[in-house]
């Protein structure tokens, strides 16, 4: 097992390591303004990306397979304490985690949240923006709510169990192959895995750790789409079509479905087969759809399963377009460096 980290500069700024990395599995990436403590364990296809802000992580951080750490552009950094353990496919986004926090598989921590020391966040939970999680407490659900107090022995046991599951999950990552068709200005991160009939339209981008499997049916991304780190697109039936100027957030999963133009699919969402998402739709983080469900446009959807939460107002419409613009700039900078 390698302990040589895959470090990637952003705008000529390289990650800073405070000590040796304990484990660095294939497909991971540490990008940009990252300061990483001693003894980190970086799972297969895990990503720490600090382009639009910075990430600081203490000693003995563990990231499971496909875990993602990112920031909010020019708004929030990500601060991670000592001995934090993050499970496979979890997202830690633009937030603060205290010491000895456990984030189980598929959980999402959103912008501006503050998670106290010794918190355990159950699998597939979602911590809503700007939430405050009290120390030494088990949280679960979407939104994450306190379930009960934890003692240090139980927290340590859950961390150890998660480390074991992380080791098992690492074997699931597949190596990268090249897309068949890419238009001008397309960015495909060096650790993404694209297989089969993947068509990428102009100025689209596919980010670190993503897996697009079109060996059975095609996947088509419209112009200026961005598929963010560790998202998985699996085409087995009619295929997947994503419209122009649409964002698929970190660790999103799509089966055979159709996503319209100018949509945002929030982090950690799971979009089932035969789902149809109309143009101008906002899907909140951690949302799931039912097979064959239709999400009408001009609305915000969320929950498990998806339901209407409200109208798509001008603030969210601007956020959709701003995200597209921001990712085009990220892709331009990193694409130039990757080709050098």
Residue frames as qw, qx, qy, qz and C-alpha x, y, z in Angstrom:
[[0.000, 0.887, 0.462, 0.000, 0.00, 0.00, 0.00],
 [0.423, 0.464, -0.008, 0.778, 1.32, 3.40, -1.02],
 [0.324, -0.748, -0.371, 0.446, 1.82, 6.26, 1.42],
 [0.284, -0.091, 0.264, 0.917, 2.78, 8.74, -1.31],
 [0.283, 0.659, 0.501, -0.485, -0.01, 11.30, -1.63],
 [0.392, 0.478, 0.524, 0.586, -1.29, 12.55, -4.97],
 [0.138, -0.658, -0.225, 0.706, -0.84, 16.30, -4.56],
 [0.374, 0.594, 0.502, 0.505, -2.30, 18.67, -7.16],
 [0.192, -0.235, -0.117, 0.946, -1.58, 22.41, -7.34],
 [0.180, 0.800, 0.561, 0.112, -4.36, 24.94, -7.88],
 [0.148, 0.965, 0.012, 0.216, -3.30, 28.31, -9.29],
 [0.510, 0.536, -0.497, 0.453, 0.31, 27.36, -8.42],
 [0.415, -0.536, 0.494, -0.545, -0.55, 26.68, -4.77],
 [0.573, 0.103, -0.813, -0.018, 0.38, 23.22, -3.54],
 [0.768, -0.565, -0.235, -0.189, -1.01, 21.34, -0.53],
 [0.026, 0.648, -0.620, 0.442, 1.10, 21.49, 2.64],
 [0.843, -0.219, -0.492, -0.009, 1.81, 18.32, 4.62],
 [0.365, -0.792, 0.338, -0.354, 2.61, 18.69, 8.34],
 [0.470, -0.426, 0.771, -0.061, 4.01, 15.16, 8.47],
 [0.041, 0.148, -0.917, -0.368, 4.04, 11.79, 6.74],
 [0.731, 0.015, -0.143, -0.667, 0.86, 10.32, 5.29],
 [0.535, -0.248, 0.782, -0.204, 0.07, 6.88, 6.72],
 [0.496, 0.268, 0.811, 0.153, -1.95, 5.56, 3.76],
 [0.309, 0.538, -0.169, -0.766, -2.71, 6.85, 0.26],
 [0.611, 0.209, 0.762, 0.044, -4.79, 4.48, -1.87],
 [0.284, 0.141, 0.608, 0.728, -5.24, 4.65, -5.67],
 [0.021, 0.630, 0.607, 0.485, -7.37, 7.39, -7.15],
 [0.303, -0.788, -0.370, 0.388, -7.28, 9.86, -4.27],
 [0.391, 0.563, 0.092, 0.723, -6.42, 13.54, -4.79],
 [0.364, -0.700, -0.301, 0.535, -5.39, 16.43, -2.52],
 [0.398, 0.593, 0.355, 0.604, -5.84, 19.70, -4.38],
 [0.041, 0.787, 0.116, 0.605, -4.84, 23.30, -3.76],
 [0.081, -0.604, 0.389, -0.691, -4.87, 25.21, -0.47],
 [0.872, -0.366, -0.295, -0.137, -4.89, 22.19, 1.84],
 [0.014, -0.596, 0.693, -0.405, -2.94, 21.89, 5.07],
 [0.890, -0.138, -0.376, -0.220, -2.93, 18.23, 6.14],
 [0.496, -0.690, 0.468, -0.243, -1.77, 16.94, 9.52],
 [0.009, 0.442, -0.897, -0.016, 0.36, 13.90, 10.30],
 [0.246, 0.000, 0.955, -0.166, -0.74, 10.31, 9.78],
 [0.605, 0.311, 0.017, -0.733, -3.58, 10.90, 7.31],
 [0.402, 0.074, 0.901, 0.148, -5.23, 7.87, 5.72],
 [0.387, 0.426, -0.195, -0.794, -6.57, 8.71, 2.26],
 [0.678, 0.183, 0.701, -0.128, -8.97, 6.10, 0.91],
 [0.371, 0.178, 0.702, 0.581, -9.34, 5.08, -2.73],
 [0.086, 0.576, 0.517, 0.628, -10.77, 7.97, -4.80],
 [0.298, -0.775, -0.407, 0.380, -11.09, 10.20, -1.74],
 [0.350, 0.611, 0.166, 0.690, -10.80, 13.91, -2.49],
 [0.297, -0.718, -0.266, 0.570, -9.72, 16.97, -0.54],
 [0.409, 0.510, 0.357, 0.667, -10.17, 19.98, -2.82],
 [0.243, -0.757, -0.241, 0.556, -9.35, 23.55, -1.79],
 [0.421, 0.380, 0.381, 0.730, -9.65, 25.78, -4.83],
 [0.072, -0.731, -0.268, -0.623, -12.08, 28.57, -3.95],
 [0.477, -0.777, 0.216, -0.350, -11.11, 28.58, -0.24],
 [0.209, 0.509, -0.804, 0.225, -8.82, 26.62, 2.10],
 [0.890, -0.300, -0.297, -0.174, -8.98, 23.32, 3.99],
 [0.008, 0.584, -0.700, 0.411, -7.14, 22.68, 7.27],
 [0.901, -0.217, -0.309, -0.213, -7.14, 19.18, 8.75],
 [0.438, -0.706, 0.516, -0.209, -5.50, 17.95, 11.96],
 [0.009, -0.412, 0.910, 0.035, -3.55, 14.77, 12.62],
 [0.197, 0.046, 0.976, -0.080, -4.82, 11.27, 11.82],
 [0.591, 0.345, 0.029, -0.728, -7.62, 12.21, 9.45],
 [0.331, 0.030, 0.917, 0.219, -9.14, 9.15, 7.78],
 [0.533, 0.369, -0.114, -0.753, -11.19, 9.38, 4.58],
 [0.682, 0.114, 0.720, -0.055, -13.03, 6.33, 3.30],
 [0.363, 0.148, 0.704, 0.592, -13.39, 5.31, -0.33],
 [0.077, 0.571, 0.556, 0.599, -14.94, 8.13, -2.35],
 [0.277, -0.769, -0.406, 0.409, -15.24, 10.56, 0.58],
 [0.356, 0.621, 0.194, 0.671, -15.15, 14.24, -0.44],
 [0.340, -0.661, -0.272, 0.611, -13.92, 17.33, 1.41],
 [0.333, 0.508, 0.328, 0.724, -14.55, 20.68, -0.29],
 [0.162, -0.301, -0.278, 0.897, -15.21, 24.38, 0.42],
 [0.274, 0.825, 0.492, -0.048, -17.69, 27.11, -0.51],
 [0.543, 0.413, 0.151, 0.716, -16.15, 29.50, -2.98],
 [0.141, 0.401, -0.123, 0.897, -15.00, 32.72, -1.25],
 [0.565, -0.559, -0.151, -0.588, -17.45, 32.03, 1.60],
 [0.785, -0.524, 0.268, -0.196, -16.52, 29.14, 3.92],
 [0.236, 0.514, -0.825, 0.022, -13.31, 27.13, 4.39],
 [0.895, -0.245, -0.330, -0.171, -13.36, 23.62, 5.83],
 [0.081, -0.622, 0.647, -0.433, -11.73, 23.07, 9.25],
 [0.897, -0.132, -0.399, -0.136, -11.22, 19.51, 10.53],
 [0.482, -0.744, 0.400, -0.233, -9.92, 18.62, 13.98],
 [0.013, -0.484, 0.874, -0.040, -7.73, 15.78, 15.21],
 [0.152, -0.015, 0.984, -0.091, -8.48, 12.06, 14.72],
 [0.608, 0.338, 0.141, -0.705, -11.56, 12.54, 12.55],
 [0.299, -0.007, 0.922, 0.246, -12.87, 9.47, 10.69],
 [0.520, 0.406, -0.051, -0.750, -15.04, 9.88, 7.58],
 [0.678, 0.106, 0.726, -0.034, -16.79, 6.96, 5.86],
 [0.318, 0.116, 0.718, 0.608, -17.14, 5.97, 2.23],
 [0.061, 0.551, 0.604, 0.572, -19.12, 8.37, -0.01],
 [0.257, -0.784, -0.419, 0.379, -19.55, 10.94, 2.77],
 [0.335, 0.659, 0.127, 0.661, -19.26, 14.67, 2.06],
 [0.427, -0.626, -0.280, 0.589, -17.69, 17.25, 4.39],
 [0.354, 0.590, 0.360, 0.630, -18.43, 20.61, 2.78],
 [0.066, 0.571, -0.017, 0.818, -17.44, 24.11, 3.90],
 [0.685, -0.643, -0.208, -0.274, -17.95, 23.35, 7.59],
 [0.024, -0.626, 0.656, -0.422, -16.09, 22.85, 10.89],
 [0.883, -0.212, -0.413, -0.075, -15.57, 19.43, 12.50],
 [0.434, -0.776, 0.396, -0.231, -14.17, 19.15, 16.02],
 [0.028, 0.476, -0.877, 0.058, -11.79, 16.51, 17.33],
 [0.154, -0.012, 0.978, -0.138, -12.63, 12.79, 17.21],
 [0.621, 0.325, 0.115, -0.704, -15.72, 13.26, 15.05],
 [0.349, 0.036, 0.910, 0.222, -17.10, 10.20, 13.21],
 [0.519, 0.419, -0.097, -0.739, -18.97, 10.79, 9.94],
 [0.618, 0.028, 0.786, 0.014, -20.42, 7.50, 8.74],
 [0.327, 0.108, 0.738, 0.580, -21.03, 6.33, 5.17],
 [0.091, 0.546, 0.644, 0.528, -22.95, 8.58, 2.81],
 [0.215, -0.788, -0.412, 0.403, -23.52, 11.33, 5.38],
 [0.353, 0.601, 0.184, 0.693, -23.37, 14.97, 4.24],
 [0.346, -0.645, -0.307, 0.608, -22.26, 17.96, 6.35],
 [0.358, 0.745, 0.374, 0.420, -23.25, 21.23, 4.67],
 [0.356, 0.519, -0.076, 0.773, -22.00, 24.80, 4.53],
 [0.167, -0.591, 0.226, -0.756, -21.38, 26.72, 7.73],
 [0.844, -0.430, -0.269, -0.173, -22.25, 23.80, 10.03],
 [0.004, -0.630, 0.653, -0.421, -20.26, 23.37, 13.26],
 [0.889, -0.163, -0.410, -0.120, -19.88, 19.83, 14.57],
 [0.423, -0.777, 0.379, -0.269, -18.64, 19.52, 18.15],
 [0.068, 0.484, -0.866, 0.103, -15.93, 17.22, 19.52],
 [0.196, -0.055, 0.951, -0.234, -16.80, 13.54, 19.74],
 [0.666, 0.314, 0.136, -0.663, -19.95, 13.71, 17.61],
 [0.314, 0.014, 0.904, 0.290, -20.99, 10.59, 15.69],
 [0.503, 0.372, -0.095, -0.774, -23.09, 11.23, 12.59],
 [0.706, 0.115, 0.692, -0.097, -25.05, 8.20, 11.44],
 [0.326, 0.029, 0.728, 0.602, -24.83, 6.89, 7.87],
 [0.095, 0.488, 0.651, 0.574, -26.76, 8.87, 5.23],
 [0.171, -0.785, -0.431, 0.410, -27.64, 11.68, 7.62],
 [0.352, 0.608, 0.190, 0.686, -27.61, 15.29, 6.40],
 [0.338, -0.545, -0.321, 0.697, -26.41, 18.19, 8.55],
 [0.279, 0.855, 0.387, 0.203, -28.19, 21.26, 7.23],
 [0.408, 0.532, -0.100, 0.735, -26.34, 24.55, 6.59],
 [0.063, -0.557, 0.303, -0.771, -25.25, 26.53, 9.66],
 [0.817, -0.459, -0.293, -0.188, -26.42, 23.84, 12.10],
 [0.060, -0.631, 0.652, -0.417, -24.60, 23.43, 15.42],
 [0.862, -0.140, -0.478, -0.095, -24.10, 19.86, 16.68],
 [0.495, -0.763, 0.305, -0.282, -23.38, 19.51, 20.38],
 [0.190, 0.532, -0.819, 0.105, -20.27, 17.58, 21.52],
 [0.124, -0.152, 0.937, -0.290, -20.42, 13.93, 22.56],
 [0.618, 0.299, 0.396, -0.610, -23.75, 13.25, 20.87],
 [0.343, 0.139, 0.855, 0.363, -25.07, 10.75, 18.33],
 [0.385, 0.473, 0.020, -0.792, -26.94, 12.46, 15.47],
 [0.301, 0.131, 0.879, 0.345, -29.01, 10.96, 12.67],
 [0.330, 0.704, 0.612, -0.145, -31.60, 11.73, 10.01],
 [0.270, 0.180, 0.349, 0.879, -32.22, 14.48, 7.49],
 [0.166, 0.791, -0.424, 0.408, -31.97, 17.02, 8.94],
 [0.575, 0.062, -0.715, 0.392, -29.62, 15.47, 11.48],
 [0.522, -0.681, -0.009, -0.514, -31.16, 15.50, 14.98],
 [0.076, -0.473, 0.784, -0.395, -29.67, 14.51, 18.35],
 [0.752, -0.141, -0.587, -0.264, -30.50, 10.90, 19.22],
 [0.788, -0.597, -0.142, 0.055, -28.65, 10.40, 22.52],
 [0.176, -0.865, 0.470, -0.017, -25.45, 11.15, 24.38],
 [0.894, 0.269, -0.330, 0.141, -22.34, 9.04, 23.73],
 [0.607, -0.720, 0.279, 0.187, -19.50, 8.08, 26.03],
 [0.102, 0.755, -0.579, -0.290, -15.92, 7.95, 24.75],
 [0.433, -0.174, 0.880, 0.081, -15.83, 4.15, 24.66],
 [0.604, 0.531, 0.585, -0.102, -18.83, 3.90, 22.32],
 [0.348, 0.883, -0.136, -0.284, -17.54, 6.67, 20.10],
 [0.129, -0.610, 0.748, 0.227, -14.16, 4.91, 19.84],
 [0.538, 0.085, 0.839, 0.013, -15.87, 1.61, 19.02],
 [0.570, 0.720, 0.355, -0.173, -17.93, 3.19, 16.24],
 [0.173, 0.853, -0.408, -0.276, -14.81, 4.85, 14.82],
 [0.310, -0.382, 0.856, 0.158, -12.97, 1.52, 14.82],
 [0.596, 0.366, 0.712, -0.068, -15.89, -0.24, 13.12],
 [0.459, 0.850, 0.067, -0.249, -16.00, 2.48, 10.47],
 [0.036, -0.714, 0.641, 0.279, -12.29, 2.09, 9.79],
 [0.470, -0.053, 0.876, 0.093, -12.90, -1.60, 9.16],
 [0.558, 0.643, 0.511, -0.118, -15.72, -0.85, 6.72],
 [0.217, 0.885, -0.247, -0.331, -13.54, 1.74, 4.99],
 [0.245, -0.469, 0.805, 0.269, -10.87, -0.88, 4.38],
 [0.515, 0.270, 0.813, 0.030, -13.44, -3.22, 2.87],
 [0.435, 0.812, 0.299, -0.250, -14.96, -0.51, 0.64],
 [0.083, -0.736, 0.443, 0.505, -11.59, 0.47, -0.85],
 [0.410, -0.074, 0.840, 0.347, -11.57, -2.60, -3.12],
 [0.457, 0.646, 0.599, -0.121, -14.65, -1.33, -5.03],
 [0.137, 0.822, -0.157, -0.531, -12.84, 1.50, -6.85],
 [0.819, 0.371, 0.362, 0.244, -12.14, 0.96, -10.56],
 [0.433, -0.313, 0.288, 0.795, -9.30, 2.37, -12.62],
 [0.298, 0.705, 0.054, -0.642, -9.82, 5.17, -15.13],
 [0.531, 0.247, 0.619, 0.523, -10.35, 4.85, -18.89],
 [0.043, -0.198, 0.161, 0.966, -10.77, 7.71, -21.35],
 [0.517, 0.533, 0.407, -0.531, -14.09, 9.05, -22.67],
 [0.602, 0.315, 0.620, 0.392, -14.95, 8.30, -26.29],
 [0.249, 0.649, 0.364, 0.619, -16.08, 11.79, -27.27],
 [0.333, -0.660, -0.307, 0.600, -15.19, 15.12, -25.67],
 [0.328, 0.858, 0.250, 0.307, -15.85, 18.57, -27.14],
 [0.382, 0.539, -0.223, 0.717, -13.72, 21.71, -26.83],
 [0.164, -0.557, 0.332, -0.744, -12.82, 22.96, -23.38],
 [0.860, -0.364, -0.277, -0.228, -13.87, 19.78, -21.55],
 [0.046, -0.596, 0.700, -0.391, -12.11, 18.97, -18.26],
 [0.916, -0.207, -0.317, -0.133, -11.86, 15.39, -17.01],
 [0.391, -0.770, 0.472, -0.179, -9.93, 15.11, -13.75],
 [0.330, 0.508, -0.795, -0.039, -7.04, 12.69, -13.76],
 [0.134, -0.101, 0.931, -0.324, -8.63, 10.34, -11.22],
 [0.686, 0.222, 0.165, -0.673, -12.09, 10.15, -12.83],
 [0.333, -0.039, 0.925, 0.180, -13.20, 6.81, -14.30],
 [0.580, 0.443, -0.024, -0.683, -15.11, 7.01, -17.58],
 [0.332, -0.078, 0.917, 0.207, -16.13, 3.85, -19.41],
 [0.374, 0.489, 0.783, 0.089, -18.11, 3.21, -22.58],
 [0.223, 0.589, 0.477, 0.614, -20.27, 5.65, -24.54],
 [0.260, -0.718, -0.326, 0.558, -19.72, 8.88, -22.63],
 [0.364, 0.595, 0.297, 0.652, -20.31, 12.07, -24.62],
 [0.344, -0.599, -0.280, 0.667, -19.16, 15.36, -23.08],
 [0.320, 0.837, 0.325, 0.303, -20.42, 18.57, -24.67],
 [0.390, 0.589, -0.145, 0.693, -18.51, 21.85, -24.79],
 [0.039, -0.537, 0.396, -0.744, -17.03, 23.20, -21.53],
 [0.841, -0.435, -0.169, -0.272, -18.45, 20.39, -19.40],
 [0.093, 0.594, -0.712, 0.362, -16.37, 18.99, -16.54],
 [0.900, -0.259, -0.334, -0.106, -16.05, 15.70, -14.66],
 [0.177, -0.811, 0.428, -0.357, -14.25, 15.91, -11.34],
 [0.105, 0.454, -0.857, 0.219, -11.97, 13.81, -9.15],
 [0.240, -0.046, 0.911, -0.331, -13.08, 10.28, -8.30],
 [0.670, 0.284, 0.096, -0.679, -16.22, 10.36, -10.48],
 [0.316, -0.037, 0.926, 0.204, -17.36, 7.13, -12.10],
 [0.591, 0.417, -0.048, -0.689, -19.37, 7.28, -15.32],
 [0.385, -0.074, 0.910, 0.136, -20.28, 3.77, -16.52],
 [0.605, 0.494, -0.020, -0.624, -21.76, 3.80, -20.01],
 [0.131, -0.285, 0.907, 0.280, -20.65, 0.36, -21.14],
 [0.273, 0.367, 0.889, -0.024, -24.26, -0.79, -21.59],
 [0.188, 0.841, 0.485, 0.146, -26.08, 2.45, -22.51],
 [0.419, 0.481, -0.017, 0.770, -24.90, 6.01, -23.32],
 [0.324, -0.722, -0.342, 0.508, -24.32, 8.95, -21.00],
 [0.361, 0.569, 0.232, 0.702, -24.52, 12.46, -22.42],
 [0.314, -0.615, -0.319, 0.649, -23.61, 15.66, -20.56],
 [0.306, 0.880, 0.311, 0.188, -24.80, 18.97, -21.98],
 [0.423, 0.570, -0.141, 0.690, -22.66, 22.05, -22.50],
 [0.047, -0.571, 0.359, -0.737, -21.19, 23.59, -19.35],
 [0.845, -0.439, -0.233, -0.196, -22.39, 20.80, -17.07],
 [0.104, 0.574, -0.726, 0.365, -20.27, 19.96, -14.07],
 [0.886, -0.258, -0.369, -0.113, -20.25, 16.55, -12.40],
 [0.181, -0.800, 0.446, -0.358, -18.60, 17.12, -9.05],
 [0.102, 0.469, -0.858, 0.184, -16.19, 14.88, -7.16],
 [0.119, -0.057, 0.962, -0.241, -17.10, 11.24, -6.52],
 [0.677, 0.260, 0.165, -0.669, -20.45, 11.30, -8.30],
 [0.320, -0.059, 0.926, 0.194, -21.54, 8.02, -9.91],
 [0.610, 0.379, -0.096, -0.689, -23.53, 7.77, -13.14],
 [0.347, -0.088, 0.930, 0.083, -24.61, 4.24, -14.04],
 [0.585, 0.338, -0.215, -0.705, -26.37, 3.66, -17.39],
 [0.338, -0.081, 0.938, -0.008, -27.92, 0.22, -17.75],
 [0.458, 0.553, 0.688, -0.108, -31.17, 0.80, -19.69],
 [0.438, 0.828, 0.298, 0.182, -32.03, 3.76, -21.92],
 [0.560, 0.287, -0.109, 0.769, -29.08, 5.78, -20.63],
 [0.298, -0.704, -0.330, 0.554, -28.55, 9.13, -18.89],
 [0.320, 0.607, 0.242, 0.686, -29.00, 12.59, -20.38],
 [0.337, -0.636, -0.321, 0.615, -28.07, 15.76, -18.47],
 [0.320, 0.873, 0.300, 0.213, -29.02, 19.16, -19.90],
 [0.464, 0.489, -0.137, 0.726, -26.80, 22.21, -20.34],
 [0.069, -0.551, 0.285, -0.781, -25.72, 24.42, -17.41],
 [0.824, -0.454, -0.182, -0.285, -26.62, 21.73, -14.87],
 [0.005, 0.587, -0.713, 0.383, -24.64, 20.87, -11.74],
 [0.874, -0.253, -0.410, -0.067, -24.45, 17.42, -10.19],
 [0.321, -0.824, 0.365, -0.291, -23.06, 18.01, -6.70],
 [0.055, 0.488, -0.855, 0.169, -20.49, 15.93, -4.86],
 [0.119, -0.048, 0.968, -0.213, -21.27, 12.22, -4.41],
 [0.667, 0.257, 0.096, -0.693, -24.52, 12.26, -6.38],
 [0.325, -0.029, 0.926, 0.190, -25.72, 8.95, -7.81],
 [0.582, 0.370, -0.110, -0.716, -27.73, 8.77, -11.04],
 [0.551, 0.127, 0.815, 0.124, -29.26, 5.65, -12.57],
 [0.208, 0.315, 0.652, 0.658, -30.91, 5.73, -16.02],
 [0.008, -0.769, -0.491, 0.409, -32.71, 9.08, -15.96],
 [0.344, 0.612, 0.276, 0.656, -33.14, 12.45, -17.60],
 [0.327, -0.637, -0.279, 0.640, -32.04, 15.72, -15.97],
 [0.357, 0.861, 0.319, 0.169, -32.98, 18.99, -17.64],
 [0.446, 0.492, -0.087, 0.743, -31.09, 22.22, -18.23],
 [0.074, -0.562, 0.234, -0.790, -30.17, 24.72, -15.51],
 [0.813, -0.481, -0.270, -0.189, -30.73, 22.24, -12.68],
 [0.024, 0.586, -0.698, 0.412, -28.81, 21.70, -9.48],
 [0.870, -0.230, -0.421, -0.113, -28.77, 18.21, -7.96],
 [0.338, -0.815, 0.349, -0.316, -27.57, 18.61, -4.39],
 [0.144, 0.511, -0.826, 0.188, -24.73, 16.73, -2.73],
 [0.189, -0.096, 0.926, -0.314, -25.36, 13.12, -1.78],
 [0.687, 0.241, 0.127, -0.674, -28.64, 12.88, -3.73],
 [0.325, -0.039, 0.929, 0.172, -29.76, 9.54, -5.17],
 [0.531, 0.372, -0.131, -0.750, -31.73, 9.75, -8.44],
 [0.647, 0.035, 0.756, -0.095, -33.50, 6.48, -9.27],
 [0.228, 0.062, 0.784, 0.574, -33.99, 4.86, -12.67],
 [0.055, 0.571, 0.700, 0.424, -36.59, 6.40, -15.00],
 [0.159, -0.721, -0.332, 0.587, -36.71, 9.65, -13.02],
 [0.362, 0.611, 0.325, 0.625, -37.42, 12.72, -15.15],
 [0.307, -0.621, -0.243, 0.679, -36.19, 16.06, -13.80],
 [0.377, 0.836, 0.349, 0.195, -37.50, 19.04, -15.76],
 [0.415, 0.489, -0.075, 0.763, -35.54, 22.19, -16.67],
 [0.112, -0.550, 0.207, -0.801, -34.89, 24.73, -13.90],
 [0.814, -0.467, -0.300, -0.171, -35.22, 22.32, -10.98],
 [0.000, -0.633, 0.611, -0.477, -33.38, 22.58, -7.65],
 [0.867, -0.232, -0.437, -0.063, -32.90, 19.28, -5.79],
 [0.380, -0.812, 0.340, -0.283, -31.75, 19.69, -2.18],
 [0.183, 0.497, -0.832, 0.165, -28.79, 17.77, -0.73],
 [0.204, -0.102, 0.915, -0.334, -29.45, 14.20, 0.34],
 [0.681, 0.241, 0.098, -0.685, -32.66, 13.91, -1.69],
 [0.266, -0.043, 0.937, 0.222, -33.82, 10.59, -3.16],
 [0.562, 0.192, -0.216, -0.775, -36.34, 9.91, -5.89],
 [0.739, 0.092, 0.630, -0.223, -38.60, 6.97, -6.58],
 [0.329, 0.005, 0.775, 0.539, -38.25, 4.97, -9.80],
 [0.135, 0.542, 0.691, 0.458, -40.23, 6.73, -12.51],
 [0.144, -0.764, -0.404, 0.483, -40.82, 9.89, -10.47],
 [0.367, 0.628, 0.254, 0.637, -41.18, 13.23, -12.29],
 [0.341, -0.557, -0.267, 0.708, -39.82, 16.42, -10.73],
 [0.306, 0.847, 0.372, 0.224, -41.46, 19.47, -12.28],
 [0.497, 0.258, -0.055, 0.826, -39.42, 22.57, -13.03],
 [0.122, -0.635, -0.032, -0.762, -39.48, 25.92, -11.29],
 [0.756, -0.587, -0.085, -0.277, -39.55, 24.18, -7.91],
 [0.001, 0.561, -0.766, 0.315, -37.29, 23.12, -5.05],
 [0.897, -0.143, -0.347, -0.233, -37.49, 19.42, -4.23],
 [0.046, 0.513, -0.759, 0.399, -36.10, 17.56, -1.23],
 [0.717, -0.239, 0.430, -0.494, -36.65, 14.68, 1.16],
 [0.094, 0.235, -0.960, -0.123, -36.78, 10.90, 0.97],
 [0.548, 0.344, 0.506, 0.570, -38.62, 10.41, -1.31],
 [0.170, 0.034, 0.125, 0.977, -38.53, 13.76, -3.08],
 [0.022, 0.771, 0.632, -0.069, -41.39, 16.19, -2.47],
 [0.219, 0.721, 0.139, 0.642, -41.94, 19.84, -3.28],
 [0.474, -0.395, -0.414, 0.669, -40.39, 22.20, -0.73],
 [0.030, 0.777, 0.191, -0.600, -41.20, 25.50, -2.45],
 [0.565, 0.820, 0.094, -0.003, -40.77, 27.72, -5.47],
 [0.731, 0.037, 0.108, 0.673, -37.42, 28.19, -7.20],
 [0.041, -0.951, -0.159, 0.262, -36.79, 31.83, -6.36],
 [0.470, 0.849, -0.181, 0.157, -34.34, 34.22, -8.01],
 [0.343, -0.753, 0.556, -0.080, -31.70, 33.64, -5.32],
 [0.763, -0.130, 0.630, 0.065, -31.53, 29.92, -6.09],
 [0.730, 0.649, 0.191, 0.099, -31.68, 30.54, -9.84],
 [0.169, 0.908, -0.367, 0.114, -28.63, 32.81, -9.48],
 [0.567, -0.533, 0.627, -0.035, -26.90, 30.16, -7.37],
 [0.870, 0.247, 0.419, 0.078, -27.36, 27.58, -10.15],
 [0.583, 0.784, -0.009, 0.213, -25.79, 29.87, -12.75],
 [0.148, -0.870, 0.447, -0.144, -23.04, 31.06, -10.40],
 [0.775, -0.311, 0.549, 0.035, -22.05, 27.45, -9.65],
 [0.816, 0.476, 0.258, 0.201, -21.71, 26.77, -13.37],
 [0.300, 0.904, -0.189, 0.241, -19.52, 29.86, -13.83],
 [0.444, -0.734, 0.502, -0.108, -17.36, 29.00, -10.81],
 [0.848, -0.102, 0.510, 0.104, -16.78, 25.46, -12.01],
 [0.699, 0.680, 0.071, 0.209, -15.83, 26.63, -15.47],
 [0.057, 0.890, -0.392, 0.228, -13.08, 28.72, -13.86],
 [0.687, -0.464, 0.556, -0.059, -11.94, 25.85, -11.61],
 [0.887, 0.251, 0.368, 0.120, -11.81, 23.60, -14.67],
 [0.489, 0.843, -0.125, 0.184, -9.89, 26.15, -16.72],
 [0.189, -0.814, 0.521, -0.173, -7.18, 26.51, -14.07],
 [0.702, -0.307, 0.641, -0.054, -6.84, 22.82, -13.27],
 [0.850, 0.462, 0.252, 0.028, -7.16, 21.78, -16.92],
 [0.367, 0.864, -0.318, 0.134, -4.22, 23.96, -17.90],
 [0.338, -0.652, 0.660, -0.160, -2.10, 22.49, -15.11],
 [0.838, -0.016, 0.536, -0.103, -3.12, 18.91, -15.97],
 [0.785, 0.605, 0.106, 0.082, -2.11, 19.35, -19.60],
 [0.046, 0.908, -0.417, 0.016, 1.25, 20.93, -18.74]]
